[in-house]
């Protein structure tokens, strides 16, 4: 965009030597900006790879929203999921996700340490 403005200035307003200087400077600035934006976008893409899908919650800790025994609801990463457990879990109790079956999480009581 800067190069386009510089070209218009060079054609209509600036005398001969200054028009060329303005166009060259604008082109250099545009190239530097483009290179910086490409570098920044690649840097972020490598650093934060998106995780998608229900399987990404396996191994995460959560909190029981209601009593689970054999089923209820849990909050994992701010989202409320249907859950089932082979052991009773009291409301507010910590759980760990061990499997996903459709939109239902299989959980066990207690939180496992990440490591």
Secondary structure, DSSP 8 states (H G I E B T S, - for coil): -HHHHHHHHHHHTS-HHHHHHHHHHHHHHHHHHHHHHHHHHHHHHHH-----SGGGGTT-EEEESS-BSSEEEEEETTEEEEEE-SS-B-TT-EEEEEEEETTEEEEEES-----
